[in-house]
Amino acid sequence: MARKSLRDSRHPSIRLALYNHKGGVGKTTLTVNIASALADIGKRVLLVDADPQCNLTSYLVEPGVVDDWLDNSDSETGVTIWSSIKPIAESTGEVREVKPPERLKNIFLIPGDIRLSEFEQDLQLIWTECLQRKMRGFRGASAISEVVNIVATQIKADFVFYDVGPNIGALNRVVLLDCDYFIVPAACDLFSTRALSTLGHSLSSWIKDWQVISQLAPDGMMLLPGRPKFMGYILQKFRMYGGAISGSFAPYVAKLEKTANSEIATVLRRIDKDLASASFSQNKLGQVKDFGGLATLAQEQGQPFALVNGGTQAQKTEAKAEFERIAKHIIQRTEIIPTDS
């Protein structure tokens, strides 16, 4: 049998991650709001909490319920991502099917688990075992992808969004290699600009290493796709004045655009021109200004900005419109036709 990617057998949903190894850029909040905008258009979205800190799960689920899930994640009735991959991680069987709760209309969740931090440590060895052509290595590397495939098929998901931690660790490596696209959330500050300078090189290294591993894989082995494309960046956490980005934030707009092109798009295009656009204008996916207290209310209530109880209607309307624009750009760039077109 010939080698083939997990793409050949998995559900044909589009898999994405909002990824930046700099913390504090609002990945989880953006993920929830983009998912909500896609759901409003009529798409079914699966959210996967692949961050051991469980921020996405804590955003969408009541604390007491989260505690119960974590306390029971080792049991046969566990519902977290660890509950699913535990048999693979412990070499006791196949991935276990979990039923994702529908947290918002058309938005489903595979809950996170702090035990993923233990699995991440094991992934270092798993990566080495892939290089040694050991079956356990390939099965371990693809475990999360297999779980997502089962659940995405079950709920007929159009999109899968991974929520990941702010690092360049082994867990994020296998998650990003399972993605079709990644989006970079970038704040208008010096630290975000600097972070982009290393992000592209890290991804480039992962992709090239996986190409080597894929060549070493035994015939018939199911592999991660290993080709995450740079969809673009989302400019955020800036303030407006007189209809334009205010002076203290404005200088970073051009810097982020230039850095995204030179340090992400150009670096990935050296591997494969299909991994990123050569157009500056294509790299910017959208922009989300600082909505102040609206973000805090949304997190406290487990809702997207547009549905929070509180804040001004003008703010909520503006936020809803911006996330709808981003959602339609995502649909356009993934060649999925909106239901209302």
N, C-alpha and C positions, 0 to 999 in steps of 0.2 A: 504494500500500500504506500501511496505517496504521502508526504507530509501535508498537513493542511492546518489552517488557522481555526481557532474557536469561532471566528466569524462564519465559517462554513456551516456550523451547526447551531449557532445561537439565534435567539430571537432577533429579528431585524430592526430592533429599536436603535436609535442613535444614542451613543454613550458619550457623556461629557463630564468634565470636572472644571470647576473654577479653582485655579491653582496659582498660588504665589507663596513661596517659602518665607516671605515676610509676614509676621503676624499683625493683627489689628487692621486688616484691610476689608473686613466685612464680608468674607466669603460666604458664611452661613446665611446671613441676612439677604445677600444678593441671590443666593440659590433659592431660598423660599419665595422671594418676590418674582423671580424669573419663572419658576415653576408655576406659580399662581397665574401669571400672565399667559403662559402656554395652556394651562387648564381652562382659562376663560375663553381661549380661542377654540377649545374643543379637543385638545390633546390630552392623552393619558400619560401621567408622569410618575416614574418610580424614583424616589429619593433613597440613596444608600448612604448611611452614616458610616464612613470608613475612617473616622477619626476616633482614637481611643478616648479622647476627652468628651465625646458624645454631645457636642454642642448642638448639632442639628436635632437630635432626639430630644434634648432638653428644651429646645425652642418649641417643638411641636407637641410635646407630651407632658402631662402633669407630673410633677416630681414624684409623687407617691407611686404612680404607675411605672415610671422609669426605674425606681428602686426595686419594685417587684420583679420587673423583667431582668434586671441585673442579678438579683438574688437567685433567680431560677434559670439562668442562662446555661448552666451545665446539665440541666435535666432534659429528659426526652421531650418535654413540652416547651422548652425554651423557644423564644421568638426573636432573639437578637442575631446579629450577623455572626457572632462567635458560636451561637447554638448551631448554626448551619455548617460552619467550616470545622468545628471541633473534631468530627470523625477523621477528616483529612489531616488536620494538624497533629492528631494523636495516633495516626496510622491505624485506625480501628474500623474504617469503613468509608462509605461514600458520603458526599455532602448531604445534609439533611434539609428537606424542604421546610420552609417557614411560610406562614401566611401573613402578608404585609397588611397592617391596619391602614384604612383610608382616613388620613388625618384631615384633609380638606377635600372638597369635591374634585375627583379625578386626580388626586395626589396621594400616592401610597408611600409607605415608609418601611425600609428594612432598618430596624433600630440598631444603634451602635452599641459597643460594649468595651469596657475598660480592658477586657482580656485580650483585645486586639494588640495591646502593647506587648504581651507575651509572644503572640504570633509574629509580631514584627521582628523580635529578636531571633525567632526561628527562621525567618525569611532570609537572614544573612547566610545561614547554612544551606537553605533551600536553593539559593542562587548558585552557590558553589556546587551543589549536587546536580544542578542543570548542566553546568560546565563539565561535570563528570559523567553526563549522560545517564544519570540515575532516575528511575521512574518516579521516586518520591519527590524529587526536585521539580519535575514538570507538573506533577499533580498539585503540589503545594503552591506553586506559582500561579496556577490557574484556578485555585479553589474559590476565591471570591467571584471570579468571572463566571464560574459554573453556577454558583448560587444565584447570581443576578440573572443569568440566562433562564433558569427555572422560574423565577418569580416574574420576570418580564414577560415570559410566555403566558404564565398564569393570568396576569392582569391585562395582557395585550397592550403593553406600554409602547407609546410612540417615542418617548425620551426617557433616558436614565441619567440622573445627575448624581455623581459621587460628591460627597462632602469630605474633604481631606484636611489633615492638619498642616500647619505652616512649617514644613521641613522638607529636606531632600532625603528622607530615610527609605528603608527597604519596602515599607508598606506602600508609600506613595509611588514608588517605582512600579510595582505590579499593577496598581490601580491606573496610573497614567498609561501604561502599556496596554491596558484593556480599553482605553478610551479611543473614540473616533476623533474627538476634538478636545481641545482645552482652551479655556478663556482665562485671561489674566486680569484680576481686579487690581487696580493700581491707584493709590491715593496720591494727591498732589503734594508730595513732600520729597525731601532728599533721599530718605531711606528706601522708598518704593523705587525710585530711579536707580539706585545702586543695586537693589535686589534683582531687577530685571537683567542686570549685567551678568549675573551668574545663572539665572534660571534657564536660559536657552542652552547654555553649555552643559548643564546637568542633564537636561532632556536629551540633548544630542548624544551624550555618553550612554545613556540608558538605551536609546534606540539602536545605536551601533553595537553595544554589547549583546542586545537581544537578537540582532541579526546573526551574530556569531553563534549564539546558543541555538537558534533555529536551525542552523546548518548542522549542528551536532546532534539534533534531536533524532531519535529512532524513527523509522518509517511508521506512519500511522498515528504518531503522537499528535494530540490536539494542543495547539499553541496559542498564546496570546497574540492578537493582531500585531502589536508592537509598532503602530504607525500613528501616534496621536498628532493631529494637525492643529496648527495654531490658528484658531478662528479669529482671534483679536483680543484687544484689551478693553476693559470698561473703566473709564475715568471716573473717579468718585472722591467724596469727602472734600469738596471745594464749596466755596460760597459765591453767591451771585451779587452783583451790584449794578443797577441800571441795565439789567438784561444781559450782562456779560460776566464772565468769571472775574472775580475781584482781583485787584493788583497783586496781593501777596501770594496767590495761587497761580496766577496766569503764567509766570515764567516756567513752571513745571510742565505745562501742557505740551509745549514744543519739545522739551527734553524727553518726556515720556514717549512721545511719538517717534522721535529719533532713536531712542534706545530700544524700543520695541522692534523697530525695523532692523537695526544693526546687530542687536544682541540676541534676538529671538528668531525673527523671520529669516534673516540672512544666514544665520548659523544652521537652521533646520533645512534651508534650501540647498545647502552644500551636500546634504545627505540625499535629498530627493526634492525636486522643485514642487512637487504636489503637497509637501508638508506645510507650506506657508505661502501667502500671497506676496508678490513682489511690489504690490501697490501700497503706498503709504496710506491712502484713503481707506483701503480695505481693512487695515489693521485696527482701526478704531471701531468697536462694536456699538458703543453707546456711552453715555455719561449720566451719572446719578449724583446730584448735588447733595450737600449736607442738609438733611431734612430735620435736624435738631432732635427735639423730643419725640418725634414720630417713630424713630428707630427704637427708642427705649420702650415706648408703649407697645409696639409690635412684638418685641421680644417678650415682654411681660405677659401679653395676651396670647402669644402663639399664633399670630396672624400676619398676613402680608400688610404692607402699609395701607392699602386701599380699604381694608376691612376693620381697622382698629377703632375702638371706642375712645374717642378723644382726638386731639389735634384739630386743625382747621380743615374744612372741606376743600379749600383751595389747594392745600398741601397734598391731600390725599388724591385729588383729581390729577394734579401735576405728576405725582409719583406713579399713579396707575398708567398715565399716558406714556411716560418714559419707559416703564417696564414692558408695556405693550409693544413699543417700537423695538426694544431689544429682542423680545420674543419673535417678532416677525422677521427681524434680521437673521436670527438663528434658524428659523424655518427656511428662509430663502437660501441661506448658505449650506444647509443640509439637504436641500432639494426636496423638502417635504412641503406639499402644497397646503396652504391654510384652508380650513373648512369653510371660511366665509368668502373665499375668492372665486 
